[in-house]
Amino acid sequence: MKRVKQRATITLVLSALLLLGLLVFVIQLAEGGKSWAMFSANSSVFHRGVLNTGTLEDRNGVLLAQAGDGAYRYADDKNVRVACLHAVGDYQGNIGTGALKAFADKLAGYSFIKGTISRSGAGATLQLSIDANLNVSAYKALNGRAGAVLVMDYTTGEILCMVSSPSYDPNAGASGADGVYINRALSATYTPGSVFKIVTLSAALENIGDLQTRRFTCTGSTTVGGEKITCSGKHGDETIEQAFANSCNVAFAHLGVELGGDLLAKYAKDLGFTQDLALDGIPVKTGSFDIAEEGSANLAWSGIGQSTDLISPFALLRLVAAIANGGLLQTPTLLKGERSGTARLLNASTANSLADMMDYNVQYAYGPSKFPGLDICAKTGTAEVGDGASHAWFTGFLRDPEHPLAFVVVVEHGGGGLAVAGAVANKVLQEAVKG
């Protein structure tokens, strides 16, 4: 009887150890299974280290990329290949921010239970949220100038357009143009200029009690910390709404100093400009906001969006999308039908006030005739830089239930924000609404 008990005990211990080992294996498989299956030596997924499976389509079923049996194919239309390159990526691995890299496991059909689709070339068909025709329109609107265009459905988070210029035809290879491998929508940061005034205004709305009744006086310049701060015009007596529409440096210089560097830095971070962001796991270059000495000219300039301020177009897209959606951000994605959660960037009251002021910008300062048929709320930016003409910015959204679109346009050394980036935005949005 004693021997039977000993054997039973040994059996139970061995069973427990077996179950423990199985549990450890399952945990390791859950944590590392994807990387094991997607190891470049796996010949059912890779050919000579290059992804060898799966099909990428745009949201309307247009073929963007396909691989299998050692053969690689991109879109039939050269314009689509060029305009969608940075969103799609390339099989040579020159573009590190594209869907081919970000969704390699999905293209291989990987699942925790089944692993990958074993037959080489089978893979999975993945539909991106990108509209290829809209990308082509955006690339043509940039007209050879360096820059980026982003358009997003702010009610779903789906990115409909992500274009970076210059680009090249992946069938022909890079032309040698400077920066063609960089996705400027995600992997570049720029001096924001006056689009940063959205951040300063957000902080002012929530921390300056008399802001809505306060009057500002602009004579074309002001002095802060012993230095002259210049403005683009002499705006005279103005409300905060008018100062925002005028993009008045005088008013926003004093708001920046009053708010202080610590508070502005907090808002820059909370609103995403200095956070480590990602789009479907693709890293986004982090912006910067240096806290200047209290009362200094540098602090005034940083509240205006100059000094050492840097932002990424993607971070700005998140902010204007949240403003359009009552302060609630639908997590951006490149996958059609994907829903990855929400994040509140602003309280609803602040978001609605910003939206109304961005609408007033168009009505009062920019002119709605420049955007025929579009119910547009926007902010311009003309960011002064030391290595050439100003960067041109235009950002905002449509207040249109049928076309809930948020957008960002930046044109490197383009000049005026409204004249240059605003014109690009109008062409793209007209195409988006028509489509």
Secondary structure in CASP SS format (residue, H / E / C, confidence):
PFRMAT SS
TARGET T0000
AUTHOR 0000-0000-0000
METHOD secondary structure of the structure
MODEL  1
M C 1.00
K H 1.00
R H 1.00
V H 1.00
K H 1.00
Q H 1.00
R H 1.00
A H 1.00
T H 1.00
I H 1.00
T H 1.00
L H 1.00
V H 1.00
L H 1.00
S H 1.00
A H 1.00
L H 1.00
L H 1.00
L H 1.00
L H 1.00
G H 1.00
L H 1.00
L H 1.00
V H 1.00
F H 1.00
V H 1.00
I H 1.00
Q H 1.00
L H 1.00
A H 1.00
E H 1.00
G H 1.00
G H 1.00
K H 1.00
S H 1.00
W H 1.00
A H 1.00
M C 1.00
F C 1.00
S C 1.00
A C 1.00
N C 1.00
S C 1.00
S C 1.00
V C 1.00
F E 1.00
H E 1.00
R C 1.00
G C 1.00
V E 1.00
L E 1.00
N C 1.00
T C 1.00
G C 1.00
T E 1.00
L E 1.00
E E 1.00
D C 1.00
R C 1.00
N C 1.00
G C 1.00
V C 1.00
L E 1.00
L E 1.00
A E 1.00
Q E 1.00
A E 1.00
G E 1.00
D C 1.00
G C 1.00
A E 1.00
Y E 1.00
R E 1.00
Y E 1.00
A C 1.00
D C 1.00
D C 1.00
K H 1.00
N H 1.00
V H 1.00
R H 1.00
V H 1.00
A H 1.00
C C 1.00
L H 1.00
H H 1.00
A H 1.00
V H 1.00
G C 1.00
D C 1.00
Y C 1.00
Q C 1.00
G C 1.00
N C 1.00
I C 1.00
G C 1.00
T C 1.00
G C 1.00
A H 1.00
L H 1.00
K H 1.00
A H 1.00
F C 1.00
A H 1.00
D H 1.00
K H 1.00
L H 1.00
A C 1.00
G C 1.00
Y C 1.00
S E 1.00
F C 1.00
I C 1.00
K C 1.00
G E 1.00
T C 1.00
I C 1.00
S C 1.00
R C 1.00
S C 1.00
G C 1.00
A C 1.00
G C 1.00
A C 1.00
T E 1.00
L E 1.00
Q E 1.00
L E 1.00
S C 1.00
I C 1.00
D C 1.00
A H 1.00
N H 1.00
L H 1.00
N H 1.00
V H 1.00
S H 1.00
A H 1.00
Y H 1.00
K H 1.00
A H 1.00
L H 1.00
N C 1.00
G C 1.00
R C 1.00
A C 1.00
G E 1.00
A E 1.00
V E 1.00
L E 1.00
V E 1.00
M E 1.00
D E 1.00
Y C 1.00
T C 1.00
T C 1.00
G C 1.00
E E 1.00
I E 1.00
L E 1.00
C E 1.00
M E 1.00
V E 1.00
S E 1.00
S E 1.00
P C 1.00
S C 1.00
Y C 1.00
D C 1.00
P C 1.00
N C 1.00
A C 1.00
G C 1.00
A C 1.00
S C 1.00
G C 1.00
A C 1.00
D C 1.00
G C 1.00
V C 1.00
Y C 1.00
I C 1.00
N C 1.00
R C 1.00
A C 1.00
L C 1.00
S C 1.00
A C 1.00
T C 1.00
Y E 1.00
T C 1.00
P C 1.00
G H 1.00
S H 1.00
V H 1.00
F H 1.00
K H 1.00
I H 1.00
V H 1.00
T H 1.00
L H 1.00
S H 1.00
A H 1.00
A H 1.00
L H 1.00
E H 1.00
N H 1.00
I C 1.00
G C 1.00
D C 1.00
L C 1.00
Q C 1.00
T C 1.00
R C 1.00
R C 1.00
F E 1.00
T E 1.00
C E 1.00
T C 1.00
G C 1.00
S E 1.00
T E 1.00
T E 1.00
V E 1.00
G C 1.00
G C 1.00
E E 1.00
K E 1.00
I E 1.00
T E 1.00
C C 1.00
S C 1.00
G C 1.00
K C 1.00
H C 1.00
G E 1.00
D E 1.00
E E 1.00
T C 1.00
I H 1.00
E H 1.00
Q H 1.00
A H 1.00
F H 1.00
A H 1.00
N C 1.00
S C 1.00
C C 1.00
N H 1.00
V H 1.00
A H 1.00
F H 1.00
A H 1.00
H H 1.00
L H 1.00
G H 1.00
V H 1.00
E H 1.00
L H 1.00
G C 1.00
G H 1.00
D H 1.00
L H 1.00
L H 1.00
A H 1.00
K H 1.00
Y H 1.00
A H 1.00
K H 1.00
D H 1.00
L C 1.00
G C 1.00
F C 1.00
T C 1.00
Q C 1.00
D C 1.00
L C 1.00
A E 1.00
L E 1.00
D C 1.00
G C 1.00
I E 1.00
P E 1.00
V C 1.00
K C 1.00
T C 1.00
G C 1.00
S E 1.00
F C 1.00
D C 1.00
I C 1.00
A C 1.00
E C 1.00
E C 1.00
G C 1.00
S C 1.00
A H 1.00
N H 1.00
L H 1.00
A H 1.00
W H 1.00
S H 1.00
G H 1.00
I H 1.00
G C 1.00
Q C 1.00
S C 1.00
T C 1.00
D C 1.00
L E 1.00
I E 1.00
S C 1.00
P H 1.00
F H 1.00
A H 1.00
L H 1.00
L H 1.00
R H 1.00
L H 1.00
V H 1.00
A H 1.00
A H 1.00
I H 1.00
A H 1.00
N C 1.00
G C 1.00
G C 1.00
L E 1.00
L E 1.00
Q E 1.00
T C 1.00
P C 1.00
T E 1.00
L C 1.00
L E 1.00
K C 1.00
G C 1.00
E C 1.00
R C 1.00
S C 1.00
G C 1.00
T E 1.00
A E 1.00
R E 1.00
L C 1.00
L C 1.00
N C 1.00
A H 1.00
S H 1.00
T H 1.00
A H 1.00
N H 1.00
S H 1.00
L H 1.00
A H 1.00
D H 1.00
M H 1.00
M H 1.00
D H 1.00
Y H 1.00
N H 1.00
V H 1.00
Q H 1.00
Y H 1.00
A H 1.00
Y H 1.00
G C 1.00
P H 1.00
S H 1.00
K H 1.00
F C 1.00
P C 1.00
G C 1.00
L C 1.00
D C 1.00
I E 1.00
C E 1.00
A E 1.00
K E 1.00
T E 1.00
G E 1.00
T E 1.00
A E 1.00
E C 1.00
V C 1.00
G C 1.00
D C 1.00
G C 1.00
A C 1.00
S C 1.00
H E 1.00
A E 1.00
W E 1.00
F E 1.00
T E 1.00
G E 1.00
F E 1.00
L E 1.00
R C 1.00
D C 1.00
P C 1.00
E C 1.00
H C 1.00
P C 1.00
L E 1.00
A E 1.00
F E 1.00
V E 1.00
V E 1.00
V E 1.00
V E 1.00
E C 1.00
H C 1.00
G C 1.00
G C 1.00
G C 1.00
G H 1.00
L H 1.00
A H 1.00
V H 1.00
A H 1.00
G H 1.00
A H 1.00
V H 1.00
A H 1.00
N H 1.00
K H 1.00
V H 1.00
L H 1.00
Q H 1.00
E H 1.00
A H 1.00
V H 1.00
K H 1.00
G C 1.00
END
